[in-house]
Amino acid sequence: MNRREAVQRLSLLVGGVLSPPVIAGVMGQVLNTGESVKTTAGQEALIAEVADVIIPTTDTPGAKAAGAEKFIVRVMRDCYVKEDQDKFYAGLAKLDADSKTRFGKDFTSLSPADKIEMVKQTMSTDKAFFLRMKELTTVGYFTSEIGATQALEYLPIPGRFDGSAPYKPGQKAWAI
């Protein structure tokens, strides 16, 4: 299977069609050769916390443990034009500002329940930001080593093709 097929299958696994910049990011391409937003350590930490609300640690490591924030920052920088980057980071800043207004603390300092509440609020007040964050988090997680080997079933050296192999009860989906 080539990389293009893998990305197409991943998009089906994620539940829809991935945006072209995300596909380019997975493939390691650089679409944005112009100006980019310079991210700070604080923004990266905030992205990690939001990603960890979207894919939390359960019986497998979450998005933060997988380093999804590094993927998100790289794809935003390399694959989105500055205008889209500005919108994304404005949405991130709004989430943090709303957290300070509502709870008197920045998002990274909130309790897990309060973080979930703020992300749910963002789902309705800034849907475009949330959908982009969710897409980037999901792709970043499932294309990471942790996501592909611990959250999904992984076979490093596949054998023969079996198009109708039965799933065992409780078995994870296959990594592509």
N, C-alpha and C positions, 0 to 999 in steps of 0.2 A: 504494500500500500504506500502511495506517495503522500507527501505532506498535504497536498491540496485535498485529497480524499479524506485524510484524517481530519482536517479542519471542517470539511463539509459534514462529516459524521458527527463531529463535536457539536456543530450548530444544531443538528437534529436532536442530539442528546440534551442540549441546553433548552430545547423547546421552541426553536424557531430559527430564523435566519439571523446570522451575525452581521453587524455593520461592516462595510469594507475596511474602515480603519482598524477594527479589531482583528479581522482576518489578516491584514497586512502585518499587524503587530505580532501575531502568533507566528507568522512566517519570517519574522525578523527583518521586515522591510522598513524603510524610512520613506514616508510619503511627504512629511513636512520638512522642507529644506529652508524654510523661512524662520522668522522669529518665534521663540517659545517662551512660555512662562517659566521663570526660575522658581523651583519649588524649595521650600524650607524643610528643615527637619520636623518642625511642628506640623506642617501640612501632611508630610508623609506619615507621621504618627497618627494624625487624625484619620487619614485614609485607611490605615491599618485597623483602627478601632471600628470604623464604619463597616469595613469588609468583614471583620470578625462578628459583627451583629448579623450580617447577611448569611455567612457560613461560619457558625460558631463551632468551637471544639465540643465534640460529643464523644463517641467511642473512637472517633478518628480526629486527628488534629484539624483545627479550623483554618480559615483564610489567613489569619495573622501568622500562624505557625508556618504556613506554606510560603509566606513572603509575597502574597498577592499584591501588596502595596507597591512593591518594586516593579512588578509587571504593569500595574496601573499607571504609575508615574512615567515609565518608559514609553508605553503606548500613547499616553496623552502627549508627551513631548515629541515623539517621532512620527506619529500617525495622524494627529489632529491639527488643524490650522489654529493659529493663535486665538481667533475669535471663539472657537469651540472650547479651547483650553480656558479662556477667560470665563466663559459661562460655567464650565465644570467647577473651577476653583471658586467662583462666586457662590455656587450652590453649596460647596463645602463650607465656605465661610459663613453662609447664612445658617446652615445647620448648627455650627458652633455658636454663633450669635444667639440663635433661638434657644439653645441649651442654657446659655448664660442668663438670658431673660427669664426663662421658665424656672430654672433650678438654682441660679446663682453660681453655677460652675461651668467650666468648659466641658465639651463633650467627653474628652478623654478621662475626666475626673468623675463622671457619673457612675452610678451603680449599674449593673447589667440590666436591671428592669427599666431604669430610666433611659438607658441607651436605646433599648427596644422601643420604648414609647416615643422617643424623639425620631427614630427612623420611621416608625409608622406615621407620625405626623408629616414627615418629609415626603412620604409616599403620596400624600394628598396635596400638600402645599407646593411641592416642587417636583412634580412627577418626572419631568425630563431629566433632571439631575439624578433622581433615584434610579430610573431605568438604565441610564448610562453607567452609573456606579454598580448596579446589580450585574449588568452584562460584563463589565470589565472584571469584577470580582469573580464571577462564575468561571469565565474563561481563564483568568489568571490562576485560579485554584486548580481547576481540572487539567490544566496543561503543566502544572508544577509536578515535581517528583512525588511530593506527598499526596497530592490529589489523585495522580495517576496510579500510584502503587498502594495507597492505604485506603482511599475512599472508593476506588474502583477496583475491580478484579484485574490483575495485571499478569500477563504471561510474557516474560522478556524474550523468549525464543519460541515463537508460535510453531505448532506442528502443522498438521494438515488442516485444510479448510473444512469445517463442518457447519454448513449453513443452518442446520436445525438442531443444534446441540441443546438439550433440555437444561433449564435452570434448576438448580437445587433450591429448596426452600431457604430463604434468607441469604442467598448468594448475591453479591454485589454485581452491578452492571460492569461490562468489560471496558477497560481503557482502550483507546484507539491509538 
